[in-house]
Amino acid sequence: MAVYQIRKYFHCGWSIAVSPDFEYEYVGRGETLRIHDATREVSLSSTLLKGPPGLPFRAQEVLDRFPPPELKGRRFTYQGEGLVGVASWVECYDDSDGAQYVLYSLMISEALSKFARCTIVCTQQDQRPWALAVWQSILLEDSPFPKPD
């Protein structure tokens, strides 16, 4: 039986798990966690959601509208750990890098009115199972460690 090592990274009350050889940094003004190795990149950011005034937030409204037309690909859904999610696997082409495979995804906690946006970029199409596993590793849990500088 294979044993896989993982490292959890934390951002804005969310965690995501990848292998320990990934490097990380906070980009923008610390709004996005970027985790990467030589051939793959994971970006994670978080948002609070509000419903219309006087009405509760409904996760299904967001899930039904995701992804936007320009990001439509093979659709995947997730439900577990008090979260619901949706993802779209898309093949993209870049003039300099050629084909890239991108998983655009959301993970939503309706109870806490929070969602995480996660984008995973791979250079190989066969990395889709890995990308889906990383996306599905997203949990809503605060870091036990202070945020690094």
N, C-alpha and C positions, 0 to 999 in steps of 0.2 A: 504494500500500500504506500502510495506517495504521500509525503508530508509537505505541506506548503506553509511557508512562513509568510505572515502578513504584518503590516504595520498600519495602525489606524492613524489617520490624520483628522484633525478637528477644525471646524470653521463655523462660527455663528450658531452653535448649538447642534451642528450636524457632524457626523463622522462618516468617513469613507475608508475602505481598506484596500491596500495594494501591497505588492511585494516590497520588502525593505530596501531594495536597491534603487528605488525611485528617489529623486531629489524633489524638494519642494521650495516654494517661495510664495509670498503674497504679492499680488499685482494690483495695479490701479492704486487706490488709496487704502489698500488692505481689504478691498471688497471681494476679491476673488482669490481662492487658493488654487495654485497651479502646481500639479505634481507631474513629473515627467521622467522618462528614461530616454535612451537613444532613438527609439522608434514609436513611442506612444506618449500621449499627453492627456491629462485629465484636468479639467477646470471645474471648480465647485463654487457657487455663490448662493446667497440666501435672500429671501424677501418675506416680509410680513404681508398678508393679504387682508383686505376688508371687503365685505359685501356692500351692496347699496345701503344708504342710511336706513337704519331700523331693521335691516334684514340680515340674517346670518350668512357667512361665507359658505359657499358650496363648492367642494372640490370638483365635483362632476362638471361644473360649468367651465373650469379651466381645462380639465382633461378632454372635454369634447372639442375644444378649440385648438388643441395642440396635436401636431405641430402646425405652424403656418404653412401655406401651400408650397413655399420655396424650400421647405425642409422635409417634405413628405418622402417617406421611404417605407421600408418594412416596419410595421408597427408592432410594439410589444407593450404589454401591460404588467403591472405588479400590484399585489395587495398583501400586506403582512406587517407585523410589528406596529400596528396603528397607523400605517402609511398606505397611500395609494400612489401609483406612478404610471407614467407612460413614456415611451421612448420611440424614436424613429432612427433606423439604421440607413444611412445614405452614402452612396458612392459619389465622391466629388473629384473634380480635376482641377489641377493648378498648373499654370504654364511652366513653372520652374520645378515643381516637385512631382508632377504626374498625378496618378491616382492616390487618393486618400479615402479612408473609410471613417465615417463620423457617426457616433451615436449621440443624438440630441435628446436630452431627457429631463423629466421633472419628477420630483418626489414630493408628495404633499401630506401634511398633517392637518386635516380639517379641524380637529379638536383644538389645535393651537394656532390656526390660521397662518401657518408658515409653509413656505415651499422652498425647495432647493433646486437650482438649475445645475445640471451637470452635462458637460460636453466632453466626449472622449474621442480623440483622434488617433487612428491607427494607420500604419502603412501597408498592412496586409489584410485582405478580406477574411482570412481564416482566424483573425483575432476577434471576430464577433462574439463567440462564447465568453472570452475573457472580458470584453467590454461590458457585456450584459451582467456578468457576475460582479464586476466592480460597481456598476450602477445599482444592482440589487443589494450591495453591501451597505448602502447609505442608510444610516439610522439617525434618529433625532436623540442626541445625548450630548451633554456638555463634557468638555475635556476635563480630565482629572489633573491636567498640567496647566501652568500659566502660559498664555500666548507668547510665542517667541517674538523677539524684536525683528 
